[in-house]
Amino acid sequence: MSLITIDCIELNAIEKLIHAGAKRLIFSLSFVSARPCCCLDLPQLREAIDLVHKYDCEAAINFTRFFMEEELNVCEKMLLECHRMNADIFYFTDMCVLQLAQLHGFADKCIYDPQTLITNASDAQFYLDEGIHGVTVSNQITLEEICEIGKNTKGNCEVMIHGRMLMMHSKRRLLSSYFEFVHMENKADSKDLYLMEENREERMPIYEDDQGTHVYSGTTLCSFQEINQMKECGIQEFRISPVHMSVEEACQILCDYQDVLAHKKDGSRLFEEYKEKYPQQNISTGFLHRATSLVKES
């Protein structure tokens, strides 16, 4: 059975997202979570996990920041605290999280989420053979490549199907440096800033937080037309990234993907409808039908 995951946008939106079709919600905590949609404290997280379990859904924790040597003790403490709260899944990027989970006996609750690094079946299977729950496939490879990974791996592979794709992360405070250089008021923490290339019209959202600077794609990935093909090739776990989305928009997206999976709605028609309905999102199929390694012709 297919499972759709989405980051929790707001604490009071949990039930709305579940009723719309989410089977796994990702929660973020300060210090351990990279690029959180919203940050919870531990008491809030406990209540959120209990509520999600009440609806027979999974509660996942965003543990995707990179940790320095002096931060490992806090990382371990937070990991064990979330495990005691009966969190179902831990998304991780830094291998120290997996090592700690293995040490304490719950590596099977971990999903390796390295953004763009899992690009072939051998890589995916290498990490799956470590006894983890699953891996997140790169969102910058083609549909054909994703399907090949699905066909040739034994274990859970998760694919991002909708949302803004992370294009760049730097630990440097690039926006603060820019505002200082041009002698302007520092608005680095604003979520309304964007970059534009000189020869393109796409607006790439950019923001800065305590972990550095983050830049997202100028288009919103939309996979209504491709999701059933992925499912037929063995992909059963799908993810929606609700960055720069309202709760209402996220709920509608969840409902529509459920309908496409159930063959109640036509994916191609929905894709065209979304392009008209959400022009500000610049809807596209991302890299699903165009490789990132194309060679320019002279």
C-alpha positions in Angstrom: 0.0 0.0 0.0 1.3 3.4 -0.9 2.3 5.8 1.8 2.5 9.6 1.5 4.6 11.6 3.8 4.5 15.4 4.5 6.3 17.8 6.8 4.0 19.2 9.5 3.4 22.8 8.5 1.7 24.0 11.7 1.0 22.2 15.0 -2.8 22.8 14.6 -2.8 21.4 11.1 -2.0 17.8 12.1 -5.6 16.5 11.8 -6.2 18.4 8.6 -3.2 16.8 6.9 -4.1 13.3 8.1 -7.7 13.6 7.0 -6.4 14.8 3.6 -4.4 11.6 3.2 -1.1 11.9 4.9 0.1 8.5 6.4 3.3 9.9 7.9 4.0 13.3 9.3 7.5 14.7 9.8 8.1 16.9 12.9 11.0 19.2 13.5 12.9 20.2 16.6 15.3 23.0 17.1 19.0 22.1 17.0 18.5 18.6 15.3 16.4 19.6 12.3 17.6 21.1 9.0 15.2 23.4 7.1 12.2 22.9 9.5 8.7 23.9 8.4 7.9 24.6 12.0 9.9 23.8 15.2 8.3 22.0 18.2 9.6 21.7 21.7 9.7 18.3 23.4 6.3 18.6 25.2 4.6 19.7 21.9 6.3 16.8 20.2 5.0 14.3 22.7 1.4 15.6 22.2 1.9 15.6 18.4 3.1 11.9 18.4 0.2 10.8 20.6 -2.3 12.6 18.3 -0.8 11.1 15.1 -0.9 7.6 16.6 -4.5 8.1 17.6 -5.2 8.2 13.8 -3.0 5.1 13.1 -0.5 7.2 11.3 3.3 7.4 11.6 5.2 10.2 13.4 8.7 10.9 11.9 11.4 13.2 13.3 13.6 15.4 11.1 17.2 14.6 12.3 18.8 15.9 9.1 21.3 18.5 10.3 25.0 17.8 10.3 26.6 17.5 13.8 30.0 18.5 15.0 32.1 16.5 17.4 31.1 18.6 20.4 27.4 18.2 19.6 27.2 14.4 19.6 26.1 14.2 23.3 23.2 16.5 22.7 22.3 14.6 19.5 22.3 11.3 21.3 20.2 12.7 24.2 17.6 14.1 21.7 17.5 10.9 19.7 16.8 8.8 22.7 14.2 11.2 24.0 12.3 11.0 20.7 12.6 7.2 20.7 11.1 7.1 24.2 8.2 9.1 22.9 7.6 6.2 20.4 8.6 8.1 17.3 8.2 5.7 14.4 10.8 7.1 11.9 14.0 9.2 12.1 15.1 10.9 8.9 18.9 11.4 9.0 21.7 12.8 6.8 24.7 12.6 9.1 25.9 9.0 9.6 26.4 9.7 13.3 22.6 9.4 13.7 22.6 6.0 12.2 25.5 4.9 14.3 23.8 6.0 17.5 20.5 4.4 16.4 22.4 1.1 15.8 24.1 1.4 19.2 20.7 1.7 20.9 18.9 -0.9 18.7 16.5 1.0 16.5 18.3 1.4 13.2 15.3 -0.1 11.5 13.4 3.1 12.3 15.9 5.3 10.3 15.5 6.7 6.7 18.7 7.9 5.0 17.8 11.3 3.5 21.0 12.7 1.7 19.0 15.0 -0.6 20.7 14.3 -4.0 23.2 11.5 -3.3 21.1 8.3 -4.0 21.2 8.1 -7.7 21.4 4.4 -8.4 20.2 1.0 -7.1 23.6 0.0 -5.8 23.9 3.0 -3.6 20.3 2.5 -2.3 20.9 -1.2 -1.6 24.1 -0.5 0.2 22.3 1.6 2.9 19.3 -0.6 3.0 21.5 -3.6 3.8 22.6 -1.7 6.9 19.2 -2.7 8.3 17.5 0.8 8.0 13.9 1.4 7.2 14.5 3.1 3.9 16.4 5.6 1.7 15.3 8.8 0.0 16.0 8.8 -3.7 17.6 11.9 -5.3 15.0 14.4 -6.7 17.4 15.5 -9.4 17.3 12.3 -11.5 14.9 11.2 -14.3 11.7 9.2 -14.0 13.5 6.4 -15.9 16.3 6.3 -13.4 13.9 6.4 -10.4 12.0 3.4 -11.9 15.2 1.5 -12.4 16.1 2.0 -8.7 12.6 0.9 -7.7 12.9 -2.3 -9.8 16.4 -3.2 -8.6 16.4 -2.7 -4.9 15.0 -4.8 -2.0 13.6 -2.4 0.6 11.9 0.9 0.9 12.8 3.7 -1.5 11.1 7.1 -0.9 10.6 9.6 -3.7 9.8 13.3 -3.5 6.8 13.9 -5.7 5.7 17.5 -5.0 7.3 20.7 -3.7 10.2 23.0 -4.0 13.6 21.2 -4.3 16.6 22.2 -2.3 19.2 23.4 -4.7 22.0 24.7 -2.4 22.9 24.9 1.3 25.9 26.7 2.7 26.9 27.0 6.4 27.9 30.6 5.6 25.6 33.4 6.4 25.4 34.6 2.8 22.4 36.9 3.1 23.7 38.7 6.2 27.0 39.2 4.4 25.2 40.6 1.4 23.1 43.1 3.4 26.2 44.2 5.3 28.1 44.7 2.0 25.3 46.9 0.4 24.7 48.7 3.7 21.0 47.7 4.0 18.9 46.6 6.9 19.5 42.9 7.6 16.4 40.9 6.4 18.2 37.6 6.2 15.5 35.8 8.3 12.7 36.8 5.9 10.9 34.0 4.1 9.9 36.3 1.2 13.4 36.7 -0.4 14.3 35.1 -3.7 17.2 35.0 -6.3 16.9 35.5 -10.0 19.5 34.6 -12.6 20.2 37.2 -15.2 19.0 35.1 -18.1 16.0 33.4 -16.4 12.7 34.5 -14.9 12.4 31.8 -12.3 12.4 33.1 -8.7 14.4 30.8 -6.3 13.4 31.2 -2.7 16.3 31.9 -0.3 16.5 32.3 3.4 19.0 32.1 6.3 18.8 30.5 9.7 21.2 29.4 12.4 22.4 26.6 10.2 23.4 28.8 7.2 21.8 29.7 3.9 19.3 27.7 1.9 18.2 28.1 -1.7 15.3 26.3 -3.3 14.3 25.7 -6.9 12.5 28.3 -8.9 9.9 25.7 -9.9 7.6 23.4 -8.0 8.0 19.7 -8.7 4.6 18.1 -9.6 4.3 14.3 -10.3 0.6 13.7 -10.9 1.4 12.2 -14.3 4.3 10.0 -13.1 3.3 8.7 -9.6 1.5 5.6 -10.8 4.4 4.6 -13.0 6.7 4.9 -10.0 4.3 2.8 -8.0 4.3 0.1 -10.7 8.1 -0.1 -10.5 8.1 -0.8 -6.8 8.2 2.7 -5.2 5.7 2.7 -2.4 6.7 5.7 -0.3 6.2 9.2 -1.6 7.0 12.6 0.0 5.5 16.1 -0.3 7.7 19.1 0.6 5.3 21.9 1.7 7.9 24.7 1.7 6.1 27.9 0.7 2.7 26.3 0.8 -0.4 27.1 2.9 -2.1 24.4 4.9 -5.1 24.5 2.5 -2.9 24.0 -0.5 -1.0 21.1 1.1 -4.3 19.4 2.0 -5.6 19.8 -1.6 -2.4 18.3 -3.0 -2.6 15.3 -0.6 -6.2 14.7 -1.6 -5.4 14.9 -5.3 -2.5 12.5 -5.1 -4.6 10.0 -3.3 -7.2 10.3 -6.0 -4.6 9.8 -8.7 -3.2 6.7 -7.0 -6.8 5.3 -6.8 -7.4 6.1 -10.5 -10.2 8.5 -9.6 -8.6 11.5 -11.3 -6.4 11.9 -14.4 -2.9 12.9 -13.5 -2.3 14.8 -16.8 -5.4 16.9 -16.4 -4.5 17.7 -12.8 -1.0 18.8 -13.8 -2.5 21.3 -16.3 -5.1 22.5 -13.7 -2.4 23.1 -11.1 -0.3 25.2 -13.6 -3.4 27.5 -14.0 -4.5 27.4 -10.4 -1.1 28.1 -8.8 0.9 30.3 -11.3 3.0 31.7 -8.4 4.3 28.1 -7.8 5.7 27.7 -11.3 4.5 24.1 -11.6 6.8 21.7 -13.5 8.0 18.1 -13.7 11.4 19.1 -12.4 14.1 16.7 -13.7 11.8 13.8 -14.3 12.0 14.2 -18.1 15.2 16.1 -18.5 18.6 14.9 -17.2 20.8 17.4 -15.3 23.9 16.2 -17.1 22.8 17.2 -20.6 25.7 18.3 -22.8 25.3 21.7 -24.6 25.6 21.5 -28.4 27.8 24.0 -30.1 
